[in-house]
């Protein structure tokens, strides 16, 4: 995501079957606190919904966002020990 021509940061995920496992969100310190993380995550979760996948929020920021935004509750799955094990062994991409 770009803000004022600068990359705001990524929200990182890996797909696991019908789930998209979000494991990290990072925002450039120069624009932190100005709302880009919320916008970034909202767009990512909207894309997940459109793809028909389910959301798994390992990333603390994504998990916090989901608690405040019930509109994504129907597409969110709980973080399970199996998902955490898979995330540790899955190749990064």
PDB file of N, CA, C and O in Angstrom:
ATOM      1  N   UNK A   1       0.845  -1.170   0.000  1.00  0.00           N
ATOM      2  CA  UNK A   1       0.000   0.000   0.000  1.00  0.00           C
ATOM      3  C   UNK A   1       0.893   1.238   0.000  1.00  0.00           C
ATOM      4  O   UNK A   1       1.893   1.288   0.717  1.00  0.00           O
ATOM      5  N   UNK A   2       0.531   2.237  -0.807  1.00  0.00           N
ATOM      6  CA  UNK A   2       1.296   3.473  -0.895  1.00  0.00           C
ATOM      7  C   UNK A   2       0.527   4.626  -0.252  1.00  0.00           C
ATOM      8  O   UNK A   2      -0.678   4.779  -0.455  1.00  0.00           O
ATOM      9  N   UNK A   3       1.240   5.422   0.518  1.00  0.00           N
ATOM     10  CA  UNK A   3       0.707   6.652   1.091  1.00  0.00           C
ATOM     11  C   UNK A   3       1.724   7.736   0.816  1.00  0.00           C
ATOM     12  O   UNK A   3       2.888   7.616   1.199  1.00  0.00           O
ATOM     13  N   UNK A   4       1.288   8.796   0.152  1.00  0.00           N
ATOM     14  CA  UNK A   4       2.186   9.892  -0.248  1.00  0.00           C
ATOM     15  C   UNK A   4       3.410   9.367  -0.993  1.00  0.00           C
ATOM     16  O   UNK A   4       4.522   9.859  -0.799  1.00  0.00           O
ATOM     17  N   UNK A   5       3.198   8.363  -1.849  1.00  0.00           N
ATOM     18  CA  UNK A   5       4.264   7.814  -2.652  1.00  0.00           C
ATOM     19  C   UNK A   5       5.216   6.880  -1.935  1.00  0.00           C
ATOM     20  O   UNK A   5       6.175   6.392  -2.532  1.00  0.00           O
ATOM     21  N   UNK A   6       4.962   6.623  -0.652  1.00  0.00           N
ATOM     22  CA  UNK A   6       5.826   5.730   0.135  1.00  0.00           C
ATOM     23  C   UNK A   6       5.066   4.450   0.445  1.00  0.00           C
ATOM     24  O   UNK A   6       3.851   4.457   0.637  1.00  0.00           O
ATOM     25  N   UNK A   7       5.806   3.359   0.488  1.00  0.00           N
ATOM     26  CA  UNK A   7       5.193   2.094   0.870  1.00  0.00           C
ATOM     27  C   UNK A   7       4.867   2.140   2.349  1.00  0.00           C
ATOM     28  O   UNK A   7       5.745   2.363   3.182  1.00  0.00           O
ATOM     29  N   UNK A   8       3.589   1.927   2.673  1.00  0.00           N
ATOM     30  CA  UNK A   8       3.154   1.966   4.068  1.00  0.00           C
ATOM     31  C   UNK A   8       3.603   0.712   4.805  1.00  0.00           C
ATOM     32  O   UNK A   8       4.017   0.779   5.962  1.00  0.00           O
ATOM     33  N   UNK A   9       3.523  -0.403   4.148  1.00  0.00           N
ATOM     34  CA  UNK A   9       3.922  -1.657   4.762  1.00  0.00           C
ATOM     35  C   UNK A   9       3.035  -2.792   4.302  1.00  0.00           C
ATOM     36  O   UNK A   9       1.983  -2.566   3.703  1.00  0.00           O
ATOM     37  N   UNK A  10       3.454  -4.005   4.579  1.00  0.00           N
ATOM     38  CA  UNK A  10       2.681  -5.170   4.164  1.00  0.00           C
ATOM     39  C   UNK A  10       1.883  -5.777   5.316  1.00  0.00           C
ATOM     40  O   UNK A  10       2.172  -5.544   6.490  1.00  0.00           O
ATOM     41  N   UNK A  11       0.887  -6.549   4.951  1.00  0.00           N
ATOM     42  CA  UNK A  11       0.295  -7.488   5.886  1.00  0.00           C
ATOM     43  C   UNK A  11       0.604  -8.859   5.284  1.00  0.00           C
ATOM     44  O   UNK A  11       0.137  -9.189   4.194  1.00  0.00           O
ATOM     45  N   UNK A  12       1.379  -9.636   5.994  1.00  0.00           N
ATOM     46  CA  UNK A  12       1.898 -10.896   5.459  1.00  0.00           C
ATOM     47  C   UNK A  12       0.963 -12.048   5.802  1.00  0.00           C
ATOM     48  O   UNK A  12       0.389 -12.106   6.889  1.00  0.00           O
ATOM     49  N   UNK A  13       0.826 -12.956   4.853  1.00  0.00           N
ATOM     50  CA  UNK A  13      -0.042 -14.119   5.042  1.00  0.00           C
ATOM     51  C   UNK A  13       0.499 -15.292   4.237  1.00  0.00           C
ATOM     52  O   UNK A  13       1.357 -15.144   3.367  1.00  0.00           O
ATOM     53  N   UNK A  14      -0.035 -16.455   4.561  1.00  0.00           N
ATOM     54  CA  UNK A  14       0.211 -17.667   3.778  1.00  0.00           C
ATOM     55  C   UNK A  14      -1.122 -18.386   3.642  1.00  0.00           C
ATOM     56  O   UNK A  14      -1.909 -18.449   4.586  1.00  0.00           O
ATOM     57  N   UNK A  15      -1.361 -18.923   2.462  1.00  0.00           N
ATOM     58  CA  UNK A  15      -2.583 -19.682   2.237  1.00  0.00           C
ATOM     59  C   UNK A  15      -2.381 -21.125   2.644  1.00  0.00           C
ATOM     60  O   UNK A  15      -1.357 -21.740   2.346  1.00  0.00           O
ATOM     61  N   UNK A  16      -3.384 -21.653   3.335  1.00  0.00           N
ATOM     62  CA  UNK A  16      -3.363 -23.039   3.819  1.00  0.00           C
ATOM     63  C   UNK A  16      -4.743 -23.627   3.542  1.00  0.00           C
ATOM     64  O   UNK A  16      -5.679 -23.430   4.318  1.00  0.00           O
ATOM     65  N   UNK A  17      -4.859 -24.346   2.436  1.00  0.00           N
ATOM     66  CA  UNK A  17      -6.161 -24.872   2.044  1.00  0.00           C
ATOM     67  C   UNK A  17      -7.120 -23.726   1.773  1.00  0.00           C
ATOM     68  O   UNK A  17      -6.827 -22.836   0.974  1.00  0.00           O
ATOM     69  N   UNK A  18      -8.267 -23.750   2.439  1.00  0.00           N
ATOM     70  CA  UNK A  18      -9.252 -22.686   2.233  1.00  0.00           C
ATOM     71  C   UNK A  18      -9.071 -21.528   3.216  1.00  0.00           C
ATOM     72  O   UNK A  18      -9.951 -20.677   3.347  1.00  0.00           O
ATOM     73  N   UNK A  19      -7.930 -21.498   3.903  1.00  0.00           N
ATOM     74  CA  UNK A  19      -7.670 -20.439   4.878  1.00  0.00           C
ATOM     75  C   UNK A  19      -6.506 -19.552   4.434  1.00  0.00           C
ATOM     76  O   UNK A  19      -5.544 -20.018   3.823  1.00  0.00           O
ATOM     77  N   UNK A  20      -6.618 -18.280   4.755  1.00  0.00           N
ATOM     78  CA  UNK A  20      -5.510 -17.338   4.591  1.00  0.00           C
ATOM     79  C   UNK A  20      -5.057 -16.978   6.000  1.00  0.00           C
ATOM     80  O   UNK A  20      -5.797 -16.352   6.759  1.00  0.00           O
ATOM     81  N   UNK A  21      -3.836 -17.378   6.343  1.00  0.00           N
ATOM     82  CA  UNK A  21      -3.297 -17.210   7.687  1.00  0.00           C
ATOM     83  C   UNK A  21      -2.445 -15.938   7.715  1.00  0.00           C
ATOM     84  O   UNK A  21      -1.355 -15.894   7.145  1.00  0.00           O
ATOM     85  N   UNK A  22      -2.958 -14.912   8.384  1.00  0.00           N
ATOM     86  CA  UNK A  22      -2.235 -13.641   8.520  1.00  0.00           C
ATOM     87  C   UNK A  22      -1.290 -13.754   9.712  1.00  0.00           C
ATOM     88  O   UNK A  22      -1.717 -14.037  10.831  1.00  0.00           O
ATOM     89  N   UNK A  23       0.014 -13.528   9.456  1.00  0.00           N
ATOM     90  CA  UNK A  23       0.989 -13.724  10.529  1.00  0.00           C
ATOM     91  C   UNK A  23       1.791 -12.478  10.875  1.00  0.00           C
ATOM     92  O   UNK A  23       2.528 -12.487  11.861  1.00  0.00           O
ATOM     93  N   UNK A  24       1.673 -11.402  10.095  1.00  0.00           N
ATOM     94  CA  UNK A  24       2.461 -10.207  10.423  1.00  0.00           C
ATOM     95  C   UNK A  24       1.918  -8.999   9.658  1.00  0.00           C
ATOM     96  O   UNK A  24       1.586  -9.100   8.477  1.00  0.00           O
ATOM     97  N   UNK A  25       1.833  -7.867  10.337  1.00  0.00           N
ATOM     98  CA  UNK A  25       1.500  -6.594   9.692  1.00  0.00           C
ATOM     99  C   UNK A  25       2.547  -5.589  10.139  1.00  0.00           C
ATOM    100  O   UNK A  25       2.887  -5.501  11.319  1.00  0.00           O
ATOM    101  N   UNK A  26       3.049  -4.838   9.176  1.00  0.00           N
ATOM    102  CA  UNK A  26       4.115  -3.875   9.478  1.00  0.00           C
ATOM    103  C   UNK A  26       3.817  -2.563   8.774  1.00  0.00           C
ATOM    104  O   UNK A  26       3.497  -2.550   7.585  1.00  0.00           O
ATOM    105  N   UNK A  27       3.922  -1.470   9.498  1.00  0.00           N
ATOM    106  CA  UNK A  27       3.689  -0.141   8.954  1.00  0.00           C
ATOM    107  C   UNK A  27       4.929   0.706   9.198  1.00  0.00           C
ATOM    108  O   UNK A  27       5.519   0.662  10.277  1.00  0.00           O
ATOM    109  N   UNK A  28       5.317   1.470   8.194  1.00  0.00           N
ATOM    110  CA  UNK A  28       6.463   2.364   8.309  1.00  0.00           C
ATOM    111  C   UNK A  28       6.252   3.303   9.503  1.00  0.00           C
ATOM    112  O   UNK A  28       5.181   3.892   9.648  1.00  0.00           O
ATOM    113  N   UNK A  29       7.259   3.440  10.342  1.00  0.00           N
ATOM    114  CA  UNK A  29       7.165   4.279  11.543  1.00  0.00           C
ATOM    115  C   UNK A  29       6.777   5.724  11.225  1.00  0.00           C
ATOM    116  O   UNK A  29       6.132   6.385  12.038  1.00  0.00           O
ATOM    117  N   UNK A  30       7.165   6.213  10.054  1.00  0.00           N
ATOM    118  CA  UNK A  30       6.895   7.604   9.701  1.00  0.00           C
ATOM    119  C   UNK A  30       5.402   7.883   9.535  1.00  0.00           C
ATOM    120  O   UNK A  30       4.975   9.034   9.627  1.00  0.00           O
ATOM    121  N   UNK A  31       4.603   6.839   9.289  1.00  0.00           N
ATOM    122  CA  UNK A  31       3.162   7.058   9.102  1.00  0.00           C
ATOM    123  C   UNK A  31       2.313   6.273  10.099  1.00  0.00           C
ATOM    124  O   UNK A  31       1.088   6.249   9.989  1.00  0.00           O
ATOM    125  N   UNK A  32       2.955   5.640  11.058  1.00  0.00           N
ATOM    126  CA  UNK A  32       2.218   4.893  12.086  1.00  0.00           C
ATOM    127  C   UNK A  32       1.301   5.837  12.848  1.00  0.00           C
ATOM    128  O   UNK A  32       1.650   6.995  13.076  1.00  0.00           O
ATOM    129  N   UNK A  33       0.143   5.352  13.240  1.00  0.00           N
ATOM    130  CA  UNK A  33      -0.813   6.143  13.992  1.00  0.00           C
ATOM    131  C   UNK A  33      -1.704   7.022  13.147  1.00  0.00           C
ATOM    132  O   UNK A  33      -2.546   7.744  13.682  1.00  0.00           O
ATOM    133  N   UNK A  34      -1.535   6.977  11.828  1.00  0.00           N
ATOM    134  CA  UNK A  34      -2.339   7.799  10.926  1.00  0.00           C
ATOM    135  C   UNK A  34      -3.444   6.990  10.242  1.00  0.00           C
ATOM    136  O   UNK A  34      -4.148   7.513   9.379  1.00  0.00           O
ATOM    137  N   UNK A  35      -3.600   5.718  10.621  1.00  0.00           N
ATOM    138  CA  UNK A  35      -4.672   4.894  10.079  1.00  0.00           C
ATOM    139  C   UNK A  35      -4.334   3.954   8.946  1.00  0.00           C
ATOM    140  O   UNK A  35      -5.220   3.232   8.490  1.00  0.00           O
ATOM    141  N   UNK A  36      -3.093   3.920   8.460  1.00  0.00           N
ATOM    142  CA  UNK A  36      -2.832   3.055   7.314  1.00  0.00           C
ATOM    143  C   UNK A  36      -2.941   1.565   7.630  1.00  0.00           C
ATOM    144  O   UNK A  36      -3.336   0.784   6.764  1.00  0.00           O
ATOM    145  N   UNK A  37      -2.602   1.158   8.842  1.00  0.00           N
ATOM    146  CA  UNK A  37      -2.672  -0.268   9.177  1.00  0.00           C
ATOM    147  C   UNK A  37      -4.114  -0.743   9.123  1.00  0.00           C
ATOM    148  O   UNK A  37      -4.396  -1.816   8.590  1.00  0.00           O
ATOM    149  N   UNK A  38      -5.018   0.039   9.666  1.00  0.00           N
ATOM    150  CA  UNK A  38      -6.433  -0.319   9.644  1.00  0.00           C
ATOM    151  C   UNK A  38      -6.942  -0.427   8.212  1.00  0.00           C
ATOM    152  O   UNK A  38      -7.638  -1.384   7.872  1.00  0.00           O
ATOM    153  N   UNK A  39      -6.604   0.534   7.382  1.00  0.00           N
ATOM    154  CA  UNK A  39      -7.020   0.509   5.978  1.00  0.00           C
ATOM    155  C   UNK A  39      -6.419  -0.695   5.260  1.00  0.00           C
ATOM    156  O   UNK A  39      -7.112  -1.388   4.515  1.00  0.00           O
ATOM    157  N   UNK A  40      -5.145  -0.940   5.483  1.00  0.00           N
ATOM    158  CA  UNK A  40      -4.449  -2.064   4.856  1.00  0.00           C
ATOM    159  C   UNK A  40      -5.114  -3.388   5.227  1.00  0.00           C
ATOM    160  O   UNK A  40      -5.392  -4.210   4.354  1.00  0.00           O
ATOM    161  N   UNK A  41      -5.366  -3.595   6.501  1.00  0.00           N
ATOM    162  CA  UNK A  41      -5.970  -4.849   6.961  1.00  0.00           C
ATOM    163  C   UNK A  41      -7.400  -4.972   6.443  1.00  0.00           C
ATOM    164  O   UNK A  41      -7.814  -6.053   6.022  1.00  0.00           O
ATOM    165  N   UNK A  42      -8.150  -3.889   6.468  1.00  0.00           N
ATOM    166  CA  UNK A  42      -9.523  -3.945   5.960  1.00  0.00           C
ATOM    167  C   UNK A  42      -9.538  -4.369   4.493  1.00  0.00           C
ATOM    168  O   UNK A  42     -10.360  -5.197   4.101  1.00  0.00           O
ATOM    169  N   UNK A  43      -8.653  -3.822   3.691  1.00  0.00           N
ATOM    170  CA  UNK A  43      -8.595  -4.188   2.286  1.00  0.00           C
ATOM    171  C   UNK A  43      -8.186  -5.653   2.107  1.00  0.00           C
ATOM    172  O   UNK A  43      -8.736  -6.359   1.262  1.00  0.00           O
ATOM    173  N   UNK A  44      -7.225  -6.095   2.901  1.00  0.00           N
ATOM    174  CA  UNK A  44      -6.781  -7.496   2.816  1.00  0.00           C
ATOM    175  C   UNK A  44      -7.913  -8.449   3.187  1.00  0.00           C
ATOM    176  O   UNK A  44      -8.111  -9.465   2.520  1.00  0.00           O
ATOM    177  N   UNK A  45      -8.653  -8.130   4.244  1.00  0.00           N
ATOM    178  CA  UNK A  45      -9.748  -9.011   4.671  1.00  0.00           C
ATOM    179  C   UNK A  45     -10.898  -8.987   3.676  1.00  0.00           C
ATOM    180  O   UNK A  45     -11.561 -10.004   3.472  1.00  0.00           O
ATOM    181  N   UNK A  46     -11.140  -7.845   3.058  1.00  0.00           N
ATOM    182  CA  UNK A  46     -12.155  -7.757   2.011  1.00  0.00           C
ATOM    183  C   UNK A  46     -11.767  -8.650   0.830  1.00  0.00           C
ATOM    184  O   UNK A  46     -12.618  -9.323   0.248  1.00  0.00           O
ATOM    185  N   UNK A  47     -10.492  -8.651   0.486  1.00  0.00           N
ATOM    186  CA  UNK A  47     -10.004  -9.520  -0.596  1.00  0.00           C
ATOM    187  C   UNK A  47     -10.171 -10.994  -0.242  1.00  0.00           C
ATOM    188  O   UNK A  47     -10.522 -11.804  -1.099  1.00  0.00           O
ATOM    189  N   UNK A  48      -9.919 -11.344   1.025  1.00  0.00           N
ATOM    190  CA  UNK A  48     -10.092 -12.736   1.463  1.00  0.00           C
ATOM    191  C   UNK A  48     -11.554 -13.142   1.294  1.00  0.00           C
ATOM    192  O   UNK A  48     -11.854 -14.201   0.743  1.00  0.00           O
ATOM    193  N   UNK A  49     -12.439 -12.311   1.763  1.00  0.00           N
ATOM    194  CA  UNK A  49     -13.870 -12.610   1.636  1.00  0.00           C
ATOM    195  C   UNK A  49     -14.241 -12.819   0.167  1.00  0.00           C
ATOM    196  O   UNK A  49     -14.940 -13.779  -0.157  1.00  0.00           O
ATOM    197  N   UNK A  50     -13.790 -11.945  -0.717  1.00  0.00           N
ATOM    198  CA  UNK A  50     -14.116 -12.048  -2.136  1.00  0.00           C
ATOM    199  C   UNK A  50     -13.565 -13.329  -2.761  1.00  0.00           C
ATOM    200  O   UNK A  50     -14.144 -13.863  -3.707  1.00  0.00           O
ATOM    201  N   UNK A  51     -12.443 -13.818  -2.228  1.00  0.00           N
ATOM    202  CA  UNK A  51     -11.834 -15.038  -2.778  1.00  0.00           C
ATOM    203  C   UNK A  51     -12.522 -16.309  -2.276  1.00  0.00           C
ATOM    204  O   UNK A  51     -12.301 -17.390  -2.821  1.00  0.00           O
ATOM    205  N   UNK A  52     -13.350 -16.181  -1.244  1.00  0.00           N
ATOM    206  CA  UNK A  52     -14.026 -17.346  -0.674  1.00  0.00           C
ATOM    207  C   UNK A  52     -13.207 -18.073   0.380  1.00  0.00           C
ATOM    208  O   UNK A  52     -13.621 -19.118   0.881  1.00  0.00           O
ATOM    209  N   UNK A  53     -12.049 -17.523   0.715  1.00  0.00           N
ATOM    210  CA  UNK A  53     -11.214 -18.143   1.748  1.00  0.00           C
ATOM    211  C   UNK A  53     -11.666 -17.710   3.133  1.00  0.00           C
ATOM    212  O   UNK A  53     -12.498 -16.814   3.273  1.00  0.00           O
ATOM    213  N   UNK A  54     -11.122 -18.342   4.138  1.00  0.00           N
ATOM    214  CA  UNK A  54     -11.391 -18.044   5.541  1.00  0.00           C
ATOM    215  C   UNK A  54     -10.188 -17.299   6.117  1.00  0.00           C
ATOM    216  O   UNK A  54      -9.068 -17.466   5.635  1.00  0.00           O
ATOM    217  N   UNK A  55     -10.410 -16.484   7.135  1.00  0.00           N
ATOM    218  CA  UNK A  55      -9.372 -15.677   7.772  1.00  0.00           C
ATOM    219  C   UNK A  55      -8.914 -16.354   9.060  1.00  0.00           C
ATOM    220  O   UNK A  55      -9.736 -16.762   9.881  1.00  0.00           O
ATOM    221  N   UNK A  56      -7.592 -16.472   9.232  1.00  0.00           N
ATOM    222  CA  UNK A  56      -7.009 -16.927  10.489  1.00  0.00           C
ATOM    223  C   UNK A  56      -6.033 -15.833  10.913  1.00  0.00           C
ATOM    224  O   UNK A  56      -5.063 -15.554  10.207  1.00  0.00           O
ATOM    225  N   UNK A  57      -6.288 -15.215  12.062  1.00  0.00           N
ATOM    226  CA  UNK A  57      -5.516 -14.048  12.495  1.00  0.00           C
ATOM    227  C   UNK A  57      -4.491 -14.426  13.556  1.00  0.00           C
ATOM    228  O   UNK A  57      -4.765 -14.326  14.752  1.00  0.00           O
ATOM    229  N   UNK A  58      -3.313 -14.858  13.121  1.00  0.00           N
ATOM    230  CA  UNK A  58      -2.196 -15.084  14.033  1.00  0.00           C
ATOM    231  C   UNK A  58      -1.564 -13.738  14.379  1.00  0.00           C
ATOM    232  O   UNK A  58      -1.109 -13.537  15.505  1.00  0.00           O
ATOM    233  N   UNK A  59      -1.535 -12.832  13.430  1.00  0.00           N
ATOM    234  CA  UNK A  59      -1.002 -11.484  13.639  1.00  0.00           C
ATOM    235  C   UNK A  59      -1.838 -10.762  14.697  1.00  0.00           C
ATOM    236  O   UNK A  59      -3.058 -10.678  14.557  1.00  0.00           O
ATOM    237  N   UNK A  60      -1.209 -10.242  15.748  1.00  0.00           N
ATOM    238  CA  UNK A  60      -1.966  -9.546  16.791  1.00  0.00           C
ATOM    239  C   UNK A  60      -2.772  -8.356  16.265  1.00  0.00           C
ATOM    240  O   UNK A  60      -3.872  -8.094  16.750  1.00  0.00           O
ATOM    241  N   UNK A  61      -2.238  -7.641  15.287  1.00  0.00           N
ATOM    242  CA  UNK A  61      -2.977  -6.483  14.771  1.00  0.00           C
ATOM    243  C   UNK A  61      -4.238  -6.929  14.043  1.00  0.00           C
ATOM    244  O   UNK A  61      -5.298  -6.329  14.223  1.00  0.00           O
ATOM    245  N   UNK A  62      -4.139  -7.968  13.226  1.00  0.00           N
ATOM    246  CA  UNK A  62      -5.309  -8.465  12.504  1.00  0.00           C
ATOM    247  C   UNK A  62      -6.339  -9.003  13.497  1.00  0.00           C
ATOM    248  O   UNK A  62      -7.537  -8.774  13.329  1.00  0.00           O
ATOM    249  N   UNK A  63      -5.886  -9.710  14.522  1.00  0.00           N
ATOM    250  CA  UNK A  63      -6.799 -10.233  15.543  1.00  0.00           C
ATOM    251  C   UNK A  63      -7.534  -9.088  16.246  1.00  0.00           C
ATOM    252  O   UNK A  63      -8.741  -9.172  16.469  1.00  0.00           O
ATOM    253  N   UNK A  64      -6.817  -8.031  16.590  1.00  0.00           N
ATOM    254  CA  UNK A  64      -7.418  -6.865  17.240  1.00  0.00           C
ATOM    255  C   UNK A  64      -8.434  -6.198  16.309  1.00  0.00           C
ATOM    256  O   UNK A  64      -9.509  -5.789  16.748  1.00  0.00           O
ATOM    257  N   UNK A  65      -8.090  -6.092  15.031  1.00  0.00           N
ATOM    258  CA  UNK A  65      -8.990  -5.502  14.046  1.00  0.00           C
ATOM    259  C   UNK A  65     -10.290  -6.314  13.972  1.00  0.00           C
ATOM    260  O   UNK A  65     -11.379  -5.741  13.945  1.00  0.00           O
ATOM    261  N   UNK A  66     -10.172  -7.643  13.939  1.00  0.00           N
ATOM    262  CA  UNK A  66     -11.352  -8.499  13.853  1.00  0.00           C
ATOM    263  C   UNK A  66     -12.275  -8.331  15.059  1.00  0.00           C
ATOM    264  O   UNK A  66     -13.497  -8.390  14.919  1.00  0.00           O
ATOM    265  N   UNK A  67     -11.700  -8.124  16.237  1.00  0.00           N
ATOM    266  CA  UNK A  67     -12.524  -7.927  17.442  1.00  0.00           C
ATOM    267  C   UNK A  67     -13.357  -6.647  17.347  1.00  0.00           C
ATOM    268  O   UNK A  67     -14.447  -6.569  17.914  1.00  0.00           O
ATOM    269  N   UNK A  68     -12.847  -5.658  16.637  1.00  0.00           N
ATOM    270  CA  UNK A  68     -13.546  -4.385  16.512  1.00  0.00           C
ATOM    271  C   UNK A  68     -14.466  -4.324  15.292  1.00  0.00           C
ATOM    272  O   UNK A  68     -15.282  -3.409  15.182  1.00  0.00           O
ATOM    273  N   UNK A  69     -14.346  -5.280  14.384  1.00  0.00           N
ATOM    274  CA  UNK A  69     -15.086  -5.232  13.118  1.00  0.00           C
ATOM    275  C   UNK A  69     -15.849  -6.538  12.907  1.00  0.00           C
ATOM    276  O   UNK A  69     -15.356  -7.474  12.277  1.00  0.00           O
ATOM    277  N   UNK A  70     -17.058  -6.573  13.446  1.00  0.00           N
ATOM    278  CA  UNK A  70     -17.895  -7.771  13.370  1.00  0.00           C
ATOM    279  C   UNK A  70     -18.265  -8.164  11.942  1.00  0.00           C
ATOM    280  O   UNK A  70     -18.671  -9.301  11.699  1.00  0.00           O
ATOM    281  N   UNK A  71     -18.133  -7.249  11.009  1.00  0.00           N
ATOM    282  CA  UNK A  71     -18.533  -7.557   9.635  1.00  0.00           C
ATOM    283  C   UNK A  71     -17.685  -8.673   9.001  1.00  0.00           C
ATOM    284  O   UNK A  71     -18.054  -9.214   7.959  1.00  0.00           O
ATOM    285  N   UNK A  72     -16.562  -9.012   9.623  1.00  0.00           N
ATOM    286  CA  UNK A  72     -15.722 -10.098   9.111  1.00  0.00           C
ATOM    287  C   UNK A  72     -15.850 -11.381   9.932  1.00  0.00           C
ATOM    288  O   UNK A  72     -15.188 -12.374   9.630  1.00  0.00           O
ATOM    289  N   UNK A  73     -16.688 -11.371  10.959  1.00  0.00           N
ATOM    290  CA  UNK A  73     -16.814 -12.528  11.852  1.00  0.00           C
ATOM    291  C   UNK A  73     -17.234 -13.796  11.111  1.00  0.00           C
ATOM    292  O   UNK A  73     -16.821 -14.896  11.479  1.00  0.00           O
ATOM    293  N   UNK A  74     -18.049 -13.648  10.074  1.00  0.00           N
ATOM    294  CA  UNK A  74     -18.532 -14.821   9.351  1.00  0.00           C
ATOM    295  C   UNK A  74     -17.459 -15.490   8.492  1.00  0.00           C
ATOM    296  O   UNK A  74     -17.678 -16.588   7.980  1.00  0.00           O
ATOM    297  N   UNK A  75     -16.307 -14.844   8.328  1.00  0.00           N
ATOM    298  CA  UNK A  75     -15.236 -15.429   7.519  1.00  0.00           C
ATOM    299  C   UNK A  75     -13.995 -15.752   8.342  1.00  0.00           C
ATOM    300  O   UNK A  75     -12.979 -16.166   7.784  1.00  0.00           O
ATOM    301  N   UNK A  76     -14.062 -15.571   9.654  1.00  0.00           N
ATOM    302  CA  UNK A  76     -12.887 -15.777  10.510  1.00  0.00           C
ATOM    303  C   UNK A  76     -12.948 -17.135  11.209  1.00  0.00           C
ATOM    304  O   UNK A  76     -13.994 -17.549  11.709  1.00  0.00           O
ATOM    305  N   UNK A  77     -11.814 -17.811  11.233  1.00  0.00           N
ATOM    306  CA  UNK A  77     -11.646 -19.055  11.980  1.00  0.00           C
ATOM    307  C   UNK A  77     -10.694 -18.799  13.143  1.00  0.00           C
ATOM    308  O   UNK A  77      -9.838 -17.918  13.078  1.00  0.00           O
ATOM    309  N   UNK A  78     -10.854 -19.570  14.191  1.00  0.00           N
ATOM    310  CA  UNK A  78      -9.966 -19.462  15.352  1.00  0.00           C
ATOM    311  C   UNK A  78      -8.563 -19.941  14.998  1.00  0.00           C
ATOM    312  O   UNK A  78      -8.379 -20.802  14.137  1.00  0.00           O
ATOM    313  N   UNK A  79      -7.589 -19.370  15.673  1.00  0.00           N
ATOM    314  CA  UNK A  79      -6.214 -19.853  15.543  1.00  0.00           C
ATOM    315  C   UNK A  79      -6.133 -21.165  16.323  1.00  0.00           C
ATOM    316  O   UNK A  79      -6.483 -21.231  17.501  1.00  0.00           O
ATOM    317  N   UNK A  80      -5.667 -22.197  15.643  1.00  0.00           N
ATOM    318  CA  UNK A  80      -5.562 -23.512  16.271  1.00  0.00           C
ATOM    319  C   UNK A  80      -4.095 -23.903  16.421  1.00  0.00           C
ATOM    320  O   UNK A  80      -3.238 -23.358  15.727  1.00  0.00           O
ATOM    321  N   UNK A  81      -3.799 -24.835  17.314  1.00  0.00           N
ATOM    322  CA  UNK A  81      -2.416 -25.318  17.425  1.00  0.00           C
ATOM    323  C   UNK A  81      -1.916 -25.883  16.095  1.00  0.00           C
ATOM    324  O   UNK A  81      -0.744 -25.724  15.755  1.00  0.00           O
ATOM    325  N   UNK A  82      -2.796 -26.539  15.349  1.00  0.00           N
ATOM    326  CA  UNK A  82      -2.400 -27.094  14.048  1.00  0.00           C
ATOM    327  C   UNK A  82      -1.989 -25.986  13.093  1.00  0.00           C
ATOM    328  O   UNK A  82      -0.998 -26.124  12.377  1.00  0.00           O
ATOM    329  N   UNK A  83      -2.742 -24.881  13.071  1.00  0.00           N
ATOM    330  CA  UNK A  83      -2.404 -23.755  12.192  1.00  0.00           C
ATOM    331  C   UNK A  83      -1.060 -23.151  12.578  1.00  0.00           C
ATOM    332  O   UNK A  83      -0.270 -22.788  11.706  1.00  0.00           O
ATOM    333  N   UNK A  84      -0.795 -23.043  13.875  1.00  0.00           N
ATOM    334  CA  UNK A  84       0.493 -22.499  14.333  1.00  0.00           C
ATOM    335  C   UNK A  84       1.647 -23.411  13.962  1.00  0.00           C
ATOM    336  O   UNK A  84       2.706 -22.935  13.554  1.00  0.00           O
ATOM    337  N   UNK A  85       1.457 -24.715  14.099  1.00  0.00           N
ATOM    338  CA  UNK A  85       2.512 -25.677  13.692  1.00  0.00           C
ATOM    339  C   UNK A  85       2.764 -25.569  12.197  1.00  0.00           C
ATOM    340  O   UNK A  85       3.911 -25.525  11.752  1.00  0.00           O
ATOM    341  N   UNK A  86       1.682 -25.527  11.423  1.00  0.00           N
ATOM    342  CA  UNK A  86       1.823 -25.425   9.969  1.00  0.00           C
ATOM    343  C   UNK A  86       2.585 -24.141   9.598  1.00  0.00           C
ATOM    344  O   UNK A  86       3.479 -24.173   8.752  1.00  0.00           O
ATOM    345  N   UNK A  87       2.234 -23.030  10.223  1.00  0.00           N
ATOM    346  CA  UNK A  87       2.869 -21.748   9.918  1.00  0.00           C
ATOM    347  C   UNK A  87       4.379 -21.795  10.181  1.00  0.00           C
ATOM    348  O   UNK A  87       5.153 -21.211   9.423  1.00  0.00           O
ATOM    349  N   UNK A  88       4.798 -22.472  11.228  1.00  0.00           N
ATOM    350  CA  UNK A  88       6.219 -22.573  11.544  1.00  0.00           C
ATOM    351  C   UNK A  88       6.991 -23.390  10.510  1.00  0.00           C
ATOM    352  O   UNK A  88       8.186 -23.172  10.311  1.00  0.00           O
ATOM    353  N   UNK A  89       6.309 -24.334   9.849  1.00  0.00           N
ATOM    354  CA  UNK A  89       7.007 -25.222   8.916  1.00  0.00           C
ATOM    355  C   UNK A  89       6.755 -24.883   7.450  1.00  0.00           C
ATOM    356  O   UNK A  89       7.466 -25.380   6.577  1.00  0.00           O
ATOM    357  N   UNK A  90       5.764 -24.053   7.163  1.00  0.00           N
ATOM    358  CA  UNK A  90       5.428 -23.721   5.777  1.00  0.00           C
ATOM    359  C   UNK A  90       6.520 -22.825   5.189  1.00  0.00           C
ATOM    360  O   UNK A  90       7.033 -21.931   5.862  1.00  0.00           O
ATOM    361  N   UNK A  91       6.866 -23.076   3.928  1.00  0.00           N
ATOM    362  CA  UNK A  91       7.864 -22.204   3.290  1.00  0.00           C
ATOM    363  C   UNK A  91       7.312 -20.799   3.078  1.00  0.00           C
ATOM    364  O   UNK A  91       6.152 -20.635   2.701  1.00  0.00           O
ATOM    365  N   UNK A  92       8.129 -19.801   3.317  1.00  0.00           N
ATOM    366  CA  UNK A  92       7.733 -18.416   3.097  1.00  0.00           C
ATOM    367  C   UNK A  92       7.654 -18.143   1.617  1.00  0.00           C
ATOM    368  O   UNK A  92       8.379 -18.731   0.815  1.00  0.00           O
ATOM    369  N   UNK A  93       6.743 -17.223   1.263  1.00  0.00           N
ATOM    370  CA  UNK A  93       6.663 -16.796  -0.140  1.00  0.00           C
ATOM    371  C   UNK A  93       6.307 -15.347  -0.231  1.00  0.00           C
ATOM    372  O   UNK A  93       6.193 -14.807  -1.331  1.00  0.00           O
TER     373      UNK A  93
END
